[in-house]
Amino acid sequence: MFSSLTVILIISLYMAVLFGIAQLVERRIAVRGEGFKSPWVYSISLAVYHTSWTFYGSVGFAASSGLLFLGVYLGAILGIVFWWITLRRMVFAKETFRITSIADFISTRYNRSESIAALVTLIALVGVLPYIALQLKAVVSSFQLITDHESSTMGWGLSGLLITLFMIAFTIMFGMRRLDPTERHQGMMTALAVECVVKIVAFISIGLFVSFTLFDGFDDITKRLFDQGFERVISISSTENSGAMWLTLVILSFAAIQNLPRMFHVAVVENANHQHIKTAIWVLPLYMILINLFVVPIAAGGLLMGLPEESADFYVLLLPQMAGNDGLTLLAFIGGFSAATGMIIITTMTLSTMASNHLILPLLERMPACKFLKPFLLQIRWLLAALILLGSYGFAIEFSDSYILVAIGLISFVAVLQFSPALLGGIFWSRGNSMGALSGLLAGFLIWTFTLMIPALVNQGWISDSIMKEGLFGIALLHPEALFGLEGLGSIPHSVFWSLIANIGFYITGSLLYSPQKSERHHATEFLCSMNPAPTKRARPTGLDRYISLDDKLNEAQSLLEGYLSADKTKQALDRITEDLQVTGKSHIAILELLEFHRMLEHALAGSIGSASAHKAMETSIRYNNRESTDLKALYSHLVIELNQQHLPGQENLIESETGSQSYGLINNLQKKIKKHEQTIKMQDKQIEDLEVKLESRYQEIFHYRLETQKIQQENETLKLKFESTLKIEKNLAPETKLDSDTGQDLDTKPNREAK
């Protein structure tokens, strides 16, 4: 046993070391003036997928259900295999549109829909917030296990509150010191990678201790399992409906590895180079294999040592503690603490960003009396982070003795599964539109709530149990755990089946029935094109007369930015834009430079408030006068003709004089067409090259044929000369003898021979 004060000091020292590492990395970047781009840090930090649910819960899962826990990782590995197709596309889109979160990504794909962004944020908050509560409960419970809590004055509530306050401070210090969440937190990522190394070292150390110190290896453990009747620990199908549960776990983990808000942030937002994905594709699966090698031995060891099965989640702590190994017990606690804090910090940071950008900011825009709060967006995120963690703490207290925390990991996985149709459909299906995405998300979320959350609330006593006996409104087919008469499945497979059916069905049907406006079709094309690699840097816009006052446009942009950013941040953003455009010090700019200026302005603003909110702000605040709008139409038509593109009906209305809402994507649209022509030219060059190769081959064949012909002619000439030479020699030897020209016989003696 350790004293509470000792453990708190060790935790504080550990987090101080991590913070010091993060600060050293940030300082190194500031001194060198370049980012810290390590594929190893990126790949290892992705192991934030493994939370305390892995560190503690996998052992408990194995103790009760055998090898079924592996389904959580088999599906994840399968999802990682496809990352070069899926994740790489997301990274390219992130770089183009300054994506800040999974809610921002999905909403940006569907015409920057604020409704979709808000719905995705709500689903993430409702679905993932209990998952944070699970991490807090794991930390508090493990804290109590290794401390002398009987003599301690701190109960569950007080120690839980203290740890929650620690987490709030750590989250703000590590990941929320800057407003722009698209600025890579390279120091935080390095500290996160260190945490991931610590937790795998701790878990493997416990596994080796149990396997080779408490027991005599795997064979000894296996033999004892069969002798004492615990063979279910190594069974593939130790529970009823194991097949359905295996399939469910594979589907859930396949989606979770890219849908969980923390995984999207680390894998997409924090990605510095899409080539790093190649390293992550093999490093992360290897990490998963290593951290799961000793799950079964630890679970078996706890059962064989007589520990109660209901405490199986904490066999990792209890086994070294029972053996009197305080150092290993403390290492196990630090490993579990690392697994929980990594998830809590990243998830809280991501959820607070999503909530501020897609829930709070739109409300402030609609409430003129509250617009003065917009410059304090960073402080609002701090407050949201505190509310999220305190809400999770309250959830953990309320449900501390409920079954819901046992399965809350899977319940959260089912919640984020609802993002998959809109996310993957938006990447690969061009006809997917905002109506399909919104209806699919809403249908899936309602089914998830009805089939999983309602039974949990009934079990907690918050809702009458009549719905579990008679069904909704007394209709038996609307039973939460046997919807439409489907019985025999567990609650998780049942919810996955119906929520996916509803989500995919509404997504496809809504997309096919709804005809989106031109703006949405244009934006969808632009978004899909952005997910392809850009081989060359985009050219700067030049070539038109400079008649637009730069000062007026800078003042307009300054007024817009100061509504969200501080004066210093606004000045830095505008200076960077004018410098990149190479218009610093100029009095007037061209129309194409204005378009690029507005595109970069939206790009800068999106990094702070999200793509959807930034586009809405641009539509509200930026205007084009009549001459600018006319020039844009003429310029666009001229370039389309020059590019030999077919003129689409209604294309002349792409630039609207009132809001200019279509003009921000004009440059990108034209550049995509240029790239398309470049690809066509490359294909034609390749065809010409192939024809040249074939022609060269024909030339070689003809050349060889000529050589052979000349050789044969020379041989014929040589033979002819030899023959003539032979005739001459024979004539010289017998000059008076007449020879037959055909046979070479003596003509004078020939008749005599014939007569004979």
Secondary structure, DSSP 8 states (H G I E B T S, - for coil): -B-HHHHHHHHHHHHHHHHHHHHHHHHHHHHHTS----HHHHHHHGGGG--HIIIIIHHHHHHHHGGGGGHHHHHHHHHHHTTTTTHHHHHHHHHHHT--SHHHHHHHHTTT-HHHHHHHHHHHHHHHHHHHHHHHHHHHHHHHHHBTTTT-S--HHHHHHHHHHHHHHHHHHHH-SSS-TTS--HHHHHHHHHHHHHHHHHHHHHHHHIIIIISS-HHHHHHHHHHTT-GGGG-S--STTHHHHHHHHHHHHHHHHHHSHHHHIIIIIT-S-TTHHHHHHHHHHHHHHHHTTTHHHHHHHHHHTT--GGGGGGHHHHHHHHTT-HHHHHHHHHHHHHHHHHHHHHHHHHHHHHHIIIIIHHHHHH-GGGGGGGGGHHHHHHHHHHHHHHHHHHHHHHTTTSGGGTSHHHHHHHHHHTTHHHHHHHHH-TT--HHHHHHHHHHHHHHHIIIIIHHHHHHHTSS-THHHHH-GGG-TTEETTEETT--SS-HHHHHHHHHHHHHHHHHHHHHHH----HHHHHHHHHHHHHTS---S-------S---EEHHHHHHHHHHHHTTTS-HHHHHHHHHHHHHHHT-TT-SEE-HHHHHHHHHHHHHHHHHHH-HHHHHHHHHHH----HHHHHHHHHHHHHHHHHTT----TTGGGSS-TTT-TTGGGHHHHHHHHHHHHHHHHHHHHHHHHHHHHHHHHHHHHHHHHHHHHHHHHHHHHHHHHHHHHHHHHHHHH-SSS-B-TTT--BTTTHHHHHH-
